[in-house]
Amino acid sequence: MSQEHPFAPFVRILGKGKQGSRSLSQIEAREAMEMILDGQVEPEQLGAFLMLLRVKEESPEELAGFIEAVRGRSGAPQQLTVDLDWSTYAGKKRQLPWFILVALILAENGTRIFMHGARGHTPDRIYTEDCLQLFGITACRDWNEVTESLNASRFAFMSINTLSPEMGRIINLRPVLGLRSPVHTLCRLINPLHALHTVDGVFHPAYGPMHQKTAQLLGVANGLTIKGDGGEAEVKPDTECDLQWTRGGDYSTSQWSRYYPRRLVKQELDTADLLSVWRGEITDEYGEGAVLSTLALILKLLNKAADDAGCFTLAEQMWQGRDRERF
């Protein structure tokens, strides 16, 4: 009989039946992910591992362990600091990614933002990396470029394919497996530069508490998960928005009020409108409402005003005062 593969115990922990299986501890999860990242796992084992986690649903402890492993292999410089970690992995389908304008406004006003994401894993979606090119922003190819971009404009974007190539490969297994995997969740929470403020989006409400409980395990000081448009961290301005918060050891939920009292009619999508709205060449009722609502919410996360009304006032000032000729 051949010797058991070192990764087999991790599969067995998850798949030993209703009575015998259990979740991985945070330490076990970190060890398992380190083996995956180091290429020490057979394809059959990886598929079984991911789908057993998918059926069971990953625990915050498992996600925290996975993230610790990915961080440890990311090569992120310890001395590099940012104010806000912003993850963008879902892609947009029904509306444009207006949150890009929010990030650029915040950066213009002094907030250092590290944004990371994926593209192409789901057909017919609009991805952040492609839209950033409209503004002359390209994905950073290494941490040196991240540092240069942050120093130059206080904004940097890195693809998951660079941040963690193996995670990027696994995300793109979705058409092969037919289902999303825990990697789609853990990538949103990597926060490789240990920012004190983090924001991410979910489509399914049940994932919100999981995200923020994981953030607590990882020591995030100020974390926000938005049930946003298309699963991205963007407020829908014409409906209420569910929020999950972590403030140190405190976890809470709240709802962000709608900006418009009525639902707006969906328009045809043209990514060029993002730049045109920034420049003030055209107006877009939904887009500008999404920008102001999301900007005000992020200002609340960053503790930039005393109350919600103050956040909206500051958001309006920032939006009206943007450098329209910058891009």
C-alpha positions as CSV (number, residue, x, y, z in Angstrom):
1,M,0.0,0.0,0.0
2,S,1.4,3.4,-1.0
3,Q,2.0,6.0,1.7
4,E,-0.8,8.5,2.4
5,H,-0.4,11.9,0.8
6,P,0.4,14.6,3.4
7,F,-2.6,16.6,2.3
8,A,-5.1,13.7,2.6
9,P,-5.8,14.4,6.4
10,F,-7.2,17.8,5.5
11,V,-9.6,16.3,3.0
12,R,-10.6,13.6,5.5
13,I,-11.4,16.2,8.2
14,L,-13.9,17.8,5.9
15,G,-15.3,14.7,4.3
16,K,-15.6,12.1,7.0
17,G,-19.4,12.0,6.9
18,K,-22.1,13.8,8.9
19,Q,-20.9,12.5,12.3
20,G,-17.2,12.4,11.7
21,S,-16.4,15.6,9.7
22,R,-15.7,19.0,11.2
23,S,-14.3,22.4,10.3
24,L,-10.6,23.0,10.1
25,S,-9.0,25.0,13.0
26,Q,-7.4,28.2,12.0
27,I,-3.9,26.6,12.3
28,E,-5.0,23.6,10.1
29,A,-6.5,25.9,7.5
30,R,-3.3,27.9,7.3
31,E,-1.2,24.7,6.9
32,A,-3.6,23.4,4.2
33,M,-3.5,26.6,2.3
34,E,0.3,26.8,2.5
35,M,0.5,23.4,0.9
36,I,-1.9,24.5,-1.9
37,L,0.1,27.7,-2.5
38,D,3.4,25.7,-2.6
39,G,2.0,23.3,-5.2
40,Q,2.1,20.3,-2.9
41,V,-1.5,19.2,-3.6
42,E,-2.8,16.9,-6.3
43,P,-5.5,18.3,-8.6
44,E,-8.0,15.7,-7.3
45,Q,-7.3,16.7,-3.7
46,L,-7.7,20.4,-4.5
47,G,-11.1,19.8,-6.2
48,A,-12.4,17.7,-3.4
49,F,-11.1,20.1,-0.7
50,L,-12.7,23.1,-2.4
51,M,-16.1,21.5,-3.0
52,L,-16.3,19.9,0.5
53,L,-15.7,23.4,1.9
54,R,-18.4,24.8,-0.5
55,V,-21.0,22.3,0.7
56,K,-20.2,22.7,4.4
57,E,-19.7,26.5,4.0
58,E,-16.4,27.9,5.2
59,S,-16.1,29.1,8.8
60,P,-14.5,32.4,9.9
61,E,-11.6,30.4,11.5
62,E,-10.9,28.6,8.2
63,L,-11.0,31.8,6.2
64,A,-8.6,33.5,8.7
65,G,-6.2,30.6,8.4
66,F,-6.4,30.6,4.6
67,I,-5.8,34.4,4.5
68,E,-2.8,34.1,6.9
69,A,-1.2,31.7,4.4
70,V,-1.9,33.9,1.4
71,R,-0.5,36.9,3.2
72,G,2.6,35.0,4.1
73,R,3.3,34.1,0.5
74,S,2.3,37.5,-1.0
75,G,5.6,39.2,-0.4
76,A,3.9,42.5,0.7
77,P,6.4,44.8,2.3
78,Q,5.8,45.3,6.0
79,Q,6.8,49.0,5.9
80,L,4.2,49.9,3.2
81,T,1.1,51.4,4.7
82,V,-2.3,52.3,3.3
83,D,-5.5,53.8,4.9
84,L,-8.0,51.6,3.1
85,D,-8.0,48.2,1.6
86,W,-10.7,47.9,-1.1
87,S,-11.4,44.5,-2.7
88,T,-13.3,44.1,-6.0
89,Y,-13.9,40.6,-7.2
90,A,-17.5,40.3,-8.4
91,G,-17.6,42.4,-11.5
92,K,-20.6,44.4,-12.5
93,K,-23.5,43.3,-14.7
94,R,-26.5,45.7,-14.2
95,Q,-24.7,48.9,-13.5
96,L,-21.3,50.5,-14.1
97,P,-18.6,50.3,-11.4
98,W,-19.3,53.8,-10.1
99,F,-17.3,52.9,-6.9
100,I,-14.1,53.5,-9.0
101,L,-14.9,57.2,-9.0
102,V,-15.4,57.0,-5.2
103,A,-11.9,55.6,-4.7
104,L,-10.3,58.2,-7.0
105,I,-12.0,61.0,-5.2
106,L,-10.9,59.7,-1.8
107,A,-7.3,59.4,-3.1
108,E,-7.5,62.9,-4.5
109,N,-8.4,64.0,-1.0
110,G,-5.5,62.3,0.8
111,T,-6.7,58.7,1.5
112,R,-4.1,56.0,0.5
113,I,-6.0,53.2,-1.1
114,F,-4.9,49.7,-2.1
115,M,-7.4,48.0,-4.4
116,H,-7.2,44.4,-5.6
117,G,-9.4,42.2,-7.6
118,A,-10.0,39.7,-10.4
119,R,-11.4,39.7,-13.9
120,G,-12.8,37.3,-16.4
121,H,-14.0,34.5,-14.1
122,T,-17.7,35.2,-15.0
123,P,-18.8,36.0,-18.5
124,D,-20.6,39.2,-19.5
125,R,-19.4,41.2,-16.5
126,I,-17.6,44.6,-16.3
127,Y,-14.4,44.3,-14.3
128,T,-12.5,47.0,-12.4
129,E,-9.1,46.5,-13.9
130,D,-10.5,47.1,-17.4
131,C,-12.3,50.3,-16.4
132,L,-9.3,51.7,-14.6
133,Q,-7.6,51.8,-18.0
134,L,-10.0,54.6,-19.0
135,F,-8.3,56.7,-16.4
136,G,-4.8,55.8,-17.5
137,I,-4.4,53.5,-14.5
138,T,-2.8,50.1,-15.1
139,A,-2.5,47.2,-12.7
140,C,0.8,47.1,-10.7
141,R,3.1,44.3,-11.7
142,D,4.9,44.1,-8.3
143,W,5.1,45.7,-4.9
144,N,7.6,48.3,-6.1
145,E,5.0,49.6,-8.6
146,V,2.4,49.6,-5.8
147,T,4.7,51.8,-3.7
148,E,5.4,54.1,-6.6
149,S,1.7,54.4,-7.5
150,L,0.7,55.1,-3.9
151,N,3.4,57.8,-3.6
152,A,2.4,59.4,-6.8
153,S,-1.4,59.3,-6.6
154,R,-2.4,57.6,-3.3
155,F,-4.0,54.9,-5.3
156,A,-2.8,51.5,-6.5
157,F,-4.5,48.5,-8.0
158,M,-3.1,44.9,-8.1
159,S,-4.6,41.9,-9.8
160,I,-5.1,38.7,-7.8
161,N,-3.0,37.1,-10.5
162,T,0.0,39.1,-9.3
163,L,-0.9,39.3,-5.6
164,S,-1.4,35.5,-5.4
165,P,-1.1,33.7,-8.7
166,E,-2.4,30.4,-7.3
167,M,-5.5,32.1,-5.9
168,G,-6.0,33.7,-9.3
169,R,-5.8,30.3,-11.0
170,I,-8.3,28.8,-8.6
171,I,-10.8,31.7,-9.0
172,N,-10.8,30.9,-12.7
173,L,-11.8,27.3,-12.0
174,R,-15.4,28.3,-11.5
175,P,-16.4,27.3,-15.1
176,V,-14.7,23.9,-14.5
177,L,-16.2,23.3,-11.0
178,G,-19.6,24.8,-11.8
179,L,-19.6,26.6,-8.5
180,R,-17.8,29.4,-6.7
181,S,-15.3,28.2,-4.1
182,P,-14.1,29.7,-0.7
183,V,-11.3,31.4,-2.7
184,H,-13.9,33.9,-3.9
185,T,-14.5,34.9,-0.3
186,L,-11.0,34.8,1.1
187,C,-9.5,37.0,-1.7
188,R,-11.9,39.8,-0.7
189,L,-10.4,39.7,2.8
190,I,-6.7,39.3,2.2
191,N,-5.8,42.9,3.1
192,P,-2.1,42.2,2.5
193,L,-0.9,45.6,3.8
194,H,-2.9,45.3,7.0
195,A,-4.9,48.5,6.4
196,L,-6.8,49.8,9.5
197,H,-9.9,50.2,7.3
198,T,-11.3,47.6,4.9
199,V,-14.3,47.5,2.6
200,D,-15.7,44.6,0.5
201,G,-18.9,43.7,-1.1
202,V,-21.2,40.6,-1.1
203,F,-24.2,39.6,-3.2
204,H,-25.6,37.0,-0.8
205,P,-26.5,38.5,2.6
206,A,-25.4,35.4,4.5
207,Y,-21.8,36.0,3.7
208,G,-21.7,39.5,5.4
209,P,-21.4,38.2,9.0
210,M,-18.9,35.6,7.9
211,H,-16.7,38.4,6.4
212,Q,-16.7,40.6,9.4
213,K,-16.2,37.8,11.9
214,T,-13.2,36.8,9.9
215,A,-12.0,40.4,10.0
216,Q,-12.3,40.3,13.7
217,L,-10.1,37.2,13.9
218,L,-7.5,38.9,11.7
219,G,-7.5,42.1,13.9
220,V,-9.1,44.5,11.5
221,A,-9.8,47.8,13.3
222,N,-12.5,49.1,11.1
223,G,-14.2,46.7,8.6
224,L,-17.2,47.1,6.4
225,T,-19.1,44.6,4.2
226,I,-21.7,46.1,1.8
227,K,-24.5,44.1,0.3
228,G,-23.8,46.1,-2.8
229,D,-24.7,46.2,-6.4
230,G,-23.6,43.0,-8.1
231,G,-21.7,41.9,-5.1
232,E,-19.3,44.9,-5.2
233,A,-18.7,47.5,-2.5
234,E,-21.1,50.0,-4.0
235,V,-24.3,51.4,-2.5
236,K,-27.5,51.1,-4.7
237,P,-28.8,54.7,-4.4
238,D,-32.4,53.7,-5.1
239,T,-32.8,51.1,-2.4
240,E,-31.8,50.4,1.2
241,C,-28.4,48.8,1.7
242,D,-27.5,46.2,4.3
243,L,-24.2,46.7,6.1
244,Q,-22.0,44.6,8.4
245,W,-19.5,46.4,10.6
246,T,-16.5,45.6,12.7
247,R,-15.1,48.2,15.0
248,G,-12.4,46.6,17.0
249,G,-14.0,43.9,19.0
250,D,-17.5,45.1,18.3
251,Y,-19.6,43.6,15.5
252,S,-22.9,45.2,14.3
253,T,-25.3,45.5,11.5
254,S,-27.1,48.5,10.1
255,Q,-28.9,49.7,7.0
256,W,-27.9,52.6,4.7
257,S,-30.9,54.7,3.6
258,R,-31.7,55.1,-0.1
259,Y,-30.5,58.3,-1.7
260,Y,-33.5,58.4,-4.1
261,P,-37.1,57.8,-3.0
262,R,-37.9,55.9,-6.2
263,R,-36.3,53.1,-8.2
264,L,-34.5,54.3,-11.3
265,V,-34.9,52.9,-14.8
266,K,-31.9,50.8,-15.9
267,Q,-29.8,52.4,-18.7
268,E,-27.6,50.9,-21.4
269,L,-24.1,50.4,-20.1
270,D,-21.2,52.2,-21.7
271,T,-18.0,52.2,-19.6
272,A,-16.9,55.4,-21.3
273,D,-19.6,57.1,-19.2
274,L,-17.5,56.7,-16.1
275,L,-14.9,59.1,-17.5
276,S,-17.5,61.4,-19.0
277,V,-19.3,61.8,-15.7
278,W,-16.0,62.5,-13.9
279,R,-15.2,65.2,-16.4
280,G,-18.7,66.7,-16.1
281,E,-19.4,66.1,-19.8
282,I,-22.6,64.2,-19.1
283,T,-24.8,63.6,-16.1
284,D,-26.0,60.2,-14.9
285,E,-28.7,60.2,-12.2
286,Y,-28.0,56.7,-11.0
287,G,-24.3,57.0,-11.2
288,E,-24.0,60.3,-9.3
289,G,-26.3,58.9,-6.6
290,A,-24.2,55.8,-6.3
291,V,-21.0,57.9,-6.1
292,L,-22.4,60.2,-3.4
293,S,-24.0,57.4,-1.3
294,T,-21.0,55.2,-1.5
295,L,-18.6,58.0,-0.8
296,A,-20.5,59.1,2.2
297,L,-20.6,55.6,3.6
298,I,-16.8,55.1,3.1
299,L,-16.3,58.5,4.9
300,K,-18.2,57.1,7.8
301,L,-16.0,54.0,7.8
302,L,-13.0,56.3,7.8
303,N,-14.5,58.3,10.7
304,K,-14.3,61.6,8.7
305,A,-17.4,63.2,10.1
306,A,-19.5,63.1,13.2
307,D,-22.7,61.7,11.7
308,D,-24.3,60.5,8.5
309,A,-25.5,63.9,7.5
310,G,-21.9,65.2,7.9
311,C,-20.6,62.4,5.8
312,F,-23.1,63.3,3.0
313,T,-22.1,67.0,3.2
314,L,-18.4,66.2,2.9
315,A,-19.1,63.7,0.1
316,E,-21.0,66.4,-1.9
317,Q,-18.1,68.9,-1.3
318,M,-15.5,66.3,-2.5
319,W,-17.6,65.4,-5.6
320,Q,-18.2,69.0,-6.6
321,G,-14.6,69.9,-5.9
322,R,-13.0,67.1,-7.9
323,D,-10.3,67.9,-10.5
324,R,-12.4,67.3,-13.6
325,E,-9.3,67.7,-15.8
326,R,-7.2,65.2,-13.9
327,F,-8.0,62.3,-16.3
